[in-house]
């Protein structure tokens, strides 16, 4: 039986900055003798709304494993959609790529029209692949065997054509991922070790309880989301309060209906011995590419 983690190129390995995709990347590296082939690239598409611990985890993963991870960001300049390559120091941290996508669409994404995923992740990756001269590629994603609904959705959606799910094929589950990271000298150091803080910080797809937990810990994180809603004159979701209203409920009105959570803050697991701190002396100029000459790369 062939190794599911031996990837045929040209291919992009989607590394989100979470433990699952990190586990997948390590398995792929091992399957290729520790070094990725020239036509297989690891990429991270930054939305500008990732937790700082996610960015540090990606940088440490790349350095410890000696694997290049290309950081990409969506751009919309002079009416043209494109991308730029950045690094840890030059990466957006105030939602700039996400805001650019909203300006291009002229409306907010929502649970029914999730163009943020399509533009910021999928199409940005495809534009990068085309800049390498790759036309048809395999998109390698970290979906586990214990996520059958996600596996089925990927297989049934034309958006995910040529998607490769080695973890599902190999039968690896969340338990395998957690066991792997317990054996490593570094880990993803989200506040309190809570995955609630992973991915796009206050993503409108997160459950209300998770949003409230994040707002209690970091009220300032609501500012960007509230500004986008107020600028658009609409909300990301119509079935719950706006981000400004949710922030007010947490910070002013208090936890009226949430007795399950007693602490307003979560302890951070980071310390000097376990959590890397990376200094940035200067940010090198980023490489920006547009898709003006490639209409099909929308």
MOGISUL-V630831 format. One record per residue. N is the residue number from 1. RES is the residue in one letter. PHI is phi in degrees with one decimal (* if undefined). Layout:
n | res | phi
N | RES | PHI
N | RES | PHI
This chain:
n | res | phi
1 | X | *
2 | X | -71.8
3 | X | -75.8
4 | X | -60.3
5 | X | -90.1
6 | X | -87.1
7 | X | -96.7
8 | X | -86.1
9 | X | -92.6
10 | X | -71.9
11 | X | -151.3
12 | X | -113.5
13 | X | -91.6
14 | X | -81.7
15 | X | -107.7
16 | X | -85.7
17 | X | 98.1
18 | X | -101.0
19 | X | -67.9
20 | X | -65.2
21 | X | -68.9
22 | X | -66.9
23 | X | -57.7
24 | X | -61.1
25 | X | -60.7
26 | X | -62.4
27 | X | -64.6
28 | X | -67.3
29 | X | -58.8
30 | X | -61.9
31 | X | -67.8
32 | X | -108.3
33 | X | 74.7
34 | X | 97.3
35 | X | -134.9
36 | X | -73.2
37 | X | -62.9
38 | X | -61.0
39 | X | -99.2
40 | X | -129.7
41 | X | -120.0
42 | X | -90.8
43 | X | -132.5
44 | X | -128.0
45 | X | -97.6
46 | X | -85.2
47 | X | -88.1
48 | X | 86.9
49 | X | -122.7
50 | X | -86.4
51 | X | -67.5
52 | X | -57.1
53 | X | -63.4
54 | X | -64.6
55 | X | -65.4
56 | X | -64.9
57 | X | -63.2
58 | X | -62.3
59 | X | -63.6
60 | X | -67.4
61 | X | -59.0
62 | X | -62.5
63 | X | -74.8
64 | X | -67.3
65 | X | -97.1
66 | X | 52.8
67 | X | -123.0
68 | X | -67.4
69 | X | -119.2
70 | X | -82.8
71 | X | -93.0
72 | X | -118.3
73 | X | -137.4
74 | X | -66.5
75 | X | -131.2
76 | X | -140.8
77 | X | -124.2
78 | X | 53.0
79 | X | 78.3
80 | X | -119.4
81 | X | -82.0
82 | X | -159.3
83 | X | -152.3
84 | X | -137.3
85 | X | -98.0
86 | X | -125.7
87 | X | -138.1
88 | X | -56.1
89 | X | -74.6
90 | X | -93.8
91 | X | -67.4
92 | X | -66.9
93 | X | -128.8
94 | X | -124.6
95 | X | 74.5
96 | X | -59.1
97 | X | -62.3
98 | X | -62.9
99 | X | -64.2
100 | X | -62.8
101 | X | -66.3
102 | X | -65.4
103 | X | -63.5
104 | X | -67.3
105 | X | -80.2
106 | X | 69.5
107 | X | -158.8
108 | X | -85.8
109 | X | -69.0
110 | X | -152.4
111 | X | -59.0
112 | X | -90.1
113 | X | -124.6
114 | X | -93.2
115 | X | -69.0
116 | X | -61.2
117 | X | -64.5
118 | X | -64.6
119 | X | -76.8
120 | X | -74.3
121 | X | -106.3
122 | X | -66.6
123 | X | -70.8
124 | X | -64.2
125 | X | -63.7
126 | X | -66.3
127 | X | -62.9
128 | X | -63.1
129 | X | -59.5
130 | X | -66.4
131 | X | -66.9
132 | X | -88.1
133 | X | 87.9
134 | X | -91.0
135 | X | -101.4
136 | X | -114.9
137 | X | -131.3
138 | X | -93.8
139 | X | -101.0
140 | X | -97.7
141 | X | -122.2
142 | X | -90.7
143 | X | -111.2
144 | X | -85.3
145 | X | -68.3
146 | X | -91.0
147 | X | -123.9
148 | X | -61.2
149 | X | -67.7
150 | X | -68.9
151 | X | -60.6
152 | X | -64.0
153 | X | -65.7
154 | X | -61.7
155 | X | -70.1
156 | X | -96.4
157 | X | -108.1
158 | X | -63.8
159 | X | -59.8
160 | X | -104.8
161 | X | -61.3
162 | X | 62.7
163 | X | -83.9
164 | X | -120.4
165 | X | -122.5
166 | X | -63.3
167 | X | -66.8
168 | X | -64.1
169 | X | -66.6
170 | X | -80.8
171 | X | 81.3
172 | X | -80.8
173 | X | -121.1
174 | X | -59.5
175 | X | -60.7
176 | X | -64.4
177 | X | -63.3
178 | X | -64.3
179 | X | -63.9
180 | X | -60.7
181 | X | -70.6
182 | X | -65.9
183 | X | -90.4
184 | X | -95.6
185 | X | -79.9
186 | X | -145.3
187 | X | -158.3
188 | X | -77.0
189 | X | -104.2
190 | X | -71.2
191 | X | -53.6
192 | X | 64.8
193 | X | 66.9
194 | X | -95.7
195 | X | -66.7
196 | X | -52.6
197 | X | -85.8
198 | X | -81.7
199 | X | 60.1
200 | X | -62.4
201 | X | -53.2
202 | X | -112.2
203 | X | -44.1
204 | X | -66.1
205 | X | -85.0
206 | X | -71.5
207 | X | -64.3
208 | X | -56.3
209 | X | -60.5
210 | X | -70.2
211 | X | -58.8
212 | X | -61.7
213 | X | -62.1
214 | X | -66.0
215 | X | -64.6
216 | X | -65.4
217 | X | -82.2
218 | X | -140.8
219 | X | -58.1
220 | X | -63.5
221 | X | -64.8
222 | X | -76.5
223 | X | -56.9
224 | X | -61.5
225 | X | -64.1
226 | X | -64.9
227 | X | -64.6
228 | X | -64.5
229 | X | -65.2
230 | X | -69.8
231 | X | -68.5
232 | X | -82.2
233 | X | 72.8
234 | X | -143.6
235 | X | -105.3
236 | X | -65.7
237 | X | -136.9
238 | X | -96.5
239 | X | -100.5
240 | X | -156.8
241 | X | -61.1
242 | X | -69.2
243 | X | -64.1
244 | X | -63.0
245 | X | -66.6
246 | X | -64.0
247 | X | -63.3
248 | X | -62.4
249 | X | -61.4
250 | X | -79.2
251 | X | -88.6
252 | X | -104.4
253 | X | -79.8
254 | X | 83.8
255 | X | -84.8
256 | X | -67.3
257 | X | -120.1
258 | X | -123.4
259 | X | -89.5
260 | X | -73.4
261 | X | -106.3
262 | X | -95.5
263 | X | -97.2
264 | X | -81.5
265 | X | -130.7
266 | X | -114.2
267 | X | -69.3
268 | X | -87.6
269 | X | -80.4
270 | X | -68.8
271 | X | -148.9
272 | X | -60.7
273 | X | -82.0
274 | X | -117.7
275 | X | -117.6
276 | X | -69.8
277 | X | -118.9
278 | X | -117.5
279 | X | -89.2
280 | X | -118.3
281 | X | -73.0
282 | X | -159.6
283 | X | -106.4
284 | X | -64.4
285 | X | -60.1
286 | X | -84.8
287 | X | -92.5
288 | X | -111.1
289 | X | -125.4
290 | X | -110.5
291 | X | -111.6
292 | X | -61.3
293 | X | -91.5
294 | X | -135.0
295 | X | -57.8
296 | X | -72.7
297 | X | -94.0
298 | X | -54.1
